[in-house]
Amino acid sequence: MPAPFLTQAIAQEIKPGEFMCPIPITVNDRAATREAIIKKARSLNATFVERSSWGAAKGKPGMVMDWDYSMIALHHAGRSHSCTPGGGQMQEIQKGHMGQAYDDIGYHYGIDCTGQIFEGRDIRFQGSSVLKFNTGLIGIVLLENLTTPEEGGDWVAKGRVALDSIGYSTTNVIPAAQITALMHLIESLKSVFVIKHFGGHREYPGQASEGKICPGNIGMELVRNLRTKTQLLPPPAPQE
């Protein structure tokens, strides 16, 4: 169920011959903005699944608030994930994140291979998707593995390289429906926030030194293509 808008108003009696003074009405604009994002995505014919509909657990109390978003980071779910139903993947990711002492699922949105958009952490709260760089940043995860075989340099990568060498491809192609949904979500976010930067997780300051390969080489190709289409800038340069 959508979060209710919070409004306050004071009744005023108007007597004959008197003029009505303006009555201030305060609205929880952030709740309204969350709704506007959902409505915009749905107006673009995207399937948007709210937290309550995929069975999200309640986030921990005391989460940090955030707003005035100007950046989007794209992630992939990782090498242990494939194109399975999105609701189950969101539950699995949330359980894993909260088991690592996160307050909630770290991403604000997830998109599965069929193009369904899932609401992750409420947009009113700061995400936990880019180490030490979450302020003003919206995290979106594509719910599959977007690495090429050699990425990672470990036994998993070596196994994939071996499989590729005998003609068994382990590289995924991003479904068209998923790309379309991502473009619709970016458009919806740009309709309410002044988004300036769009990048892959590993492009953001400090992430390469942490060994991050997310969102994989396949994901990075998509990032570069979408930056051209959306006219968004790469992530900001690290501050000295």
N, C-alpha and C positions, 0 to 999 in steps of 0.2 A: 504494500500500500504506500503511495507517495507520502512524503512527510508533509503534514499540514502547514499551511501558511500561518504565521503568527501575526495577528492584527490587534490593535488596541484603539478604541475610540471612546469618547465621552459624550453621553447624550446631553442635549442642550434645549431648554424650553424657550420658545420664541413667543413673546407677548405682542399683542397688537401694537403696531407702530414701531416696533424694534427691528433692527437689522441683525441678521445672523452673522456672528463672528466666525472666521475660519476655524475649524476644528482639526488639530493635527492628527493624522493617522500614521502610525508607524508600521512598516511592513518588514518582515524578515527577508531582505532582498537576496540574501544568499540562498535561502530555500527556494525563492522564486527563480533565481538563476539556475539552480540545479534542475528545476522543472523545465526551464526554457531550453536547456541543452537536450533533455530527453525529447521534448516536443519537436525541436528542430530536426533531430536525427530521424524521428518517426515521419516527419513531413517529407523527408527525402527517401521514404520507403525503406528505411533501415529497420531491422528488427532489434529493438532495444529491450534487454531483460534487466529489470531492476533487482537490487540485492535480495529483496524478500522473495522473488520468484525463482532464484536459483539456490535458495536455502543457505544464505550466508549466515555465519555465526555473528553474534553481536560483538562489535569491537570493544576493546578495553576502555575504561573511563579515563578521562584526562588527556585525550589525544591533542596534539598541537594543531591549532587552527592555521589556515593559510588562505591566501586570496591573491588577487592581482597577478594571476598567472601570465607568464610571458614565454614559457618554454615547454616543449613536448619532447619526451624521451621515448623512443621505441625500443621494446624488448621482445625477445622470444622466450617461450616457456622453458627451453633447454633441451639437451640431448636425450633426456629420459622421456620426453613427451612426443606425441604424434597427433594426427588429426582425429581425435576422439571427441565425443560430445562435450560442449563447452561448459555446461553447468557442473558436471563432475570434475572437470579440470580446475575450475574456479574453486570448488570446495577443497580439492586436494592441495592447491597452492596456498589457500588461506590457512589450512591446517598446518602446513609446513612452515609458513611464515610465523604464525602465532606460536608454534613450537620453538622457534628461534628467538622468542621474546619480542617479536613485533607486536604492535598494538592491534593490528588488523592485517588483512591482505595488503601487500605493499603497493600494488598498482591501483590506479583510479579506474581503469577500464581494461577489459579483455575482449578479444575478438577471435571467435573460433573459425574453423575452415569453411563453414557454411555461410559465414558473413553475419552471424549474430553478434551483437554488441552487448557485453555484460558489464553492468555497473559493479566496480570493485569498491575500493575505499571511497566513502562519500567525498565529493569534490570540495566540501567545506573544510576537510582536514588535510594536513600536509601528508604527502605520500612517503613511502620508504622504498624507493626503487633505484636511486643513484647515490652511492656512498658519499656522504658529506656534501651533497649538492641537491637537496630536495626542495629548498625554499623557492617558491614561484615556478615549480616544475610539475607538469602533469605526466604521469607514467601510464603508457599503454602497452599491453603485452599481446603479442600474437601467439595463439595457443597451439604451437607446434615447434619443431626443431628446424632452425634455419641455418645451421652450420654446413660447411662443406666437409668432406671426409677428413682432411688433414688437420682441421682446426682442433686445438686442444693439446696435441702432441703427446697424448697418453695412450694406454692400451686400447681405449675405445676408438681413438682416431686411427691407430694402426690396423685395428680390425676392419674398420670401414674402408681404409685404403686397400686392404687385401681383397675385400669383397668387390670393390670397384674394378680391381685388376682382373677379375675373372668374369666381368660383365654384369655383376649384380649391383645396380645403382642404389646408393643409400642417400642420395641428395633429393630433397623435396622441392617441389615447385609451388610457389604461393598461389592458392586458388584465386581466380578473378573476383569471386564474390567477397573474399576477405579483403582484397585490395580496395574494392569499391566501398565496402563498409568503413575501412580506415579513412578513406578520403571524405566520406560523409561525416564521420566523427570529427575529423580535423576541421571541416567546414562549420560544424555545429559549435565547436569550441571557439573558433575565430569569430563567431557571431556574437559572443558575449565577453570574450577576453581579447586583449591586445597581444596576440601571439606573434612573437618575432623570430624565435629559434625552433628548429626541428632537427633532431639528430638521433643517431643510434646511441644506445647506452654507453658503448665503449668510447664514443667521441667526446663525452663530457669531461671536464677537467678532473684529473686525478685517477680516472678509471683504467687507462692503459697500464699505469704503474701497478695497479692491483691485479693485473692479468685478466681483465674482463674481455671476453670474446663476444658477448651479447651485443647485438641480435644476430650474430653470425654473418658470414660473407653474403649469403642470400638476402638476409634482412638489410644489410648495408647497401646492396644494390638497389633495393626498393626505396630506402631512405633517400639516396641521391636522386632517383627519378622523381620522387614526390617533392623534394625540395625545388626542383625545376618547375614542376607543375603549380606548386602553391606559392612560389616566390618567397619562401621562408629562408632564413639564414641558417648556417651551421651553428653549432653550440658556441657560446662565447669563449674567447681565449682565456687560459688560466691567468689569474692575477698574480703579479709578482709579489 
